[in-house]
């Protein structure tokens, strides 16, 4: 049986659904609910300049998280300084994936920082005034990300449009912070 082309690729259709969900949903609780049962596939692509590792995984299909894929995300986003692991909150992964979809790029994120152990966070606090004592990185609820093909302002705008957590803009360090905490933004 031959199927006629519809003019819309599957990617374009999923992108339209994602854009509708983001636009229609002011809070995280609603941001992805529209997509349940709508053929939703969520994918996350990243690489780490620190470890040389790459991640390209579909972590959600048709309203269900894929446990093995999330375990890959947890390992990938570990504290690379001491290899300590913490489960990354799936809400943060969703924010990262939704933001990436809005940026319409195939380039994977460069992970600057995912989970931070208490030791690493303290060490970074001694070096910089911009590291929070009770950082969401300590809870596996945050990621600092970069894209070569998109500016910090473009990434910040996409993450802010998701309206599902905290978004920090760090122009001088060339990265954007995304977390699943309360909706808020900072940076210039």
C-alpha positions in Angstrom: 0.0 0.0 0.0 1.4 3.4 -1.0 1.0 6.4 1.2 0.6 9.8 -0.3 2.9 12.5 1.1 1.0 15.0 3.2 3.5 17.9 2.9 4.3 17.8 6.5 7.2 15.7 7.8 6.9 13.8 11.0 9.4 16.2 12.6 7.4 19.2 11.5 4.2 17.7 12.8 5.8 16.9 16.2 7.3 20.4 16.2 3.9 21.9 15.7 2.5 19.9 18.5 5.4 21.0 20.8 5.0 24.6 19.9 1.3 24.5 20.5 1.9 22.9 23.9 4.5 25.4 24.9 2.4 28.4 23.7 -0.8 27.1 25.3 0.7 26.2 28.6 1.8 28.8 31.1 3.0 26.3 33.7 5.0 23.2 33.6 2.1 21.0 34.8 0.4 21.8 31.5 3.3 22.3 29.2 3.5 18.7 28.0 0.1 17.3 28.9 -1.4 18.2 25.5 1.1 15.9 23.9 0.0 12.7 25.7 -1.2 10.2 23.3 -0.4 12.5 20.3 2.5 10.5 19.0 4.9 12.4 21.2 8.5 11.4 21.1 11.1 13.3 23.2 14.7 13.1 22.4 17.8 14.6 24.0 21.2 15.1 22.3 24.2 16.3 24.2 28.0 16.0 24.3 30.5 16.7 27.0 33.7 18.5 26.3 35.0 17.4 29.6 34.6 13.6 29.1 34.3 13.3 25.4 31.1 11.4 25.8 28.0 11.9 23.6 24.3 11.2 24.3 21.6 10.8 21.7 18.5 9.2 23.3 14.8 9.0 23.0 13.7 9.1 26.6 9.9 9.4 26.2 7.4 7.7 23.9 3.6 8.1 23.9 3.4 9.5 27.4 5.9 7.2 29.1 9.4 7.8 30.2 11.9 5.1 29.2 13.7 4.1 32.3 16.9 2.9 30.6 17.2 6.1 28.6 16.7 8.2 31.7 19.5 6.1 33.4 21.7 7.1 30.5 20.9 10.7 31.1 21.7 10.4 34.8 25.1 8.9 34.0 25.9 11.4 31.3 25.0 14.3 33.6 27.0 13.0 36.5 29.5 15.1 38.3 32.5 14.5 36.0 35.0 15.7 38.6 34.3 12.7 40.9 31.9 10.5 38.9 29.2 10.9 41.6 25.7 10.3 40.2 22.3 11.6 41.1 19.0 11.1 39.3 18.3 14.0 37.1 14.7 15.3 37.5 12.8 14.3 34.3 11.2 17.8 34.4 14.6 19.3 33.7 15.1 16.9 30.9 11.8 17.9 29.4 12.6 21.6 29.6 15.9 21.0 27.9 14.3 18.9 25.1 11.4 21.4 24.6 13.9 24.3 24.4 16.0 22.5 22.0 13.0 21.8 19.7 12.1 25.5 19.7 15.6 26.3 18.6 15.1 24.1 15.5 18.7 22.8 15.3 20.2 19.4 15.0 23.3 20.4 16.9 23.5 18.6 20.3 23.8 20.7 23.5 27.2 20.9 25.0 26.7 20.1 28.7 28.7 22.5 30.9 27.3 21.3 34.2 24.6 18.8 35.2 24.6 17.2 38.7 27.1 18.7 41.1 28.2 16.9 44.2 28.3 19.0 47.4 32.2 18.9 47.2 32.2 20.3 43.7 29.6 22.9 44.4 31.6 24.2 47.4 34.8 24.2 45.3 33.0 26.3 42.6 31.6 28.6 45.3 35.1 29.4 46.5 36.1 30.3 42.9 33.0 32.3 41.9 30.4 34.4 43.5 27.8 33.2 40.9 27.5 29.7 42.3 24.5 29.3 44.7 25.0 27.6 48.0 21.8 25.6 47.6 22.1 25.2 43.8 19.5 23.1 42.0 22.5 21.3 40.5 23.0 19.6 43.9 19.5 18.1 43.5 19.8 17.0 39.9 17.4 19.6 38.9 19.5 21.9 36.6 21.8 22.0 33.6 24.1 24.6 32.2 24.1 24.3 28.4 25.7 25.8 25.3 25.1 25.6 21.5 27.7 26.8 18.9 24.9 27.5 16.4 22.7 29.6 18.7 23.5 32.6 20.9 23.0 32.7 24.6 20.1 35.1 24.0 18.4 32.7 21.6 18.8 29.8 24.0 17.5 31.9 26.9 14.5 33.0 24.9 13.6 29.4 23.9 14.0 28.2 27.5 11.9 31.1 28.8 9.2 30.4 26.3 8.8 26.9 27.8 7.7 28.7 31.0 8.4 25.7 33.1 11.3 26.6 35.5 14.3 28.8 36.1 16.3 30.2 33.2 19.6 32.0 33.7 21.5 33.9 31.0 25.3 33.9 31.4 26.6 35.9 28.3 30.1 36.3 29.5 30.5 32.6 30.1 28.5 31.7 27.0 25.9 29.3 28.5 22.3 29.1 29.7 21.1 27.6 32.9 17.8 25.6 32.9 16.1 24.1 35.9 12.8 22.7 37.0 12.3 25.0 39.9 9.8 27.9 40.1 9.4 29.9 36.9 11.9 32.8 37.1 14.7 34.3 35.1 17.9 36.2 35.6 21.0 37.4 33.9 21.8 39.9 31.2 
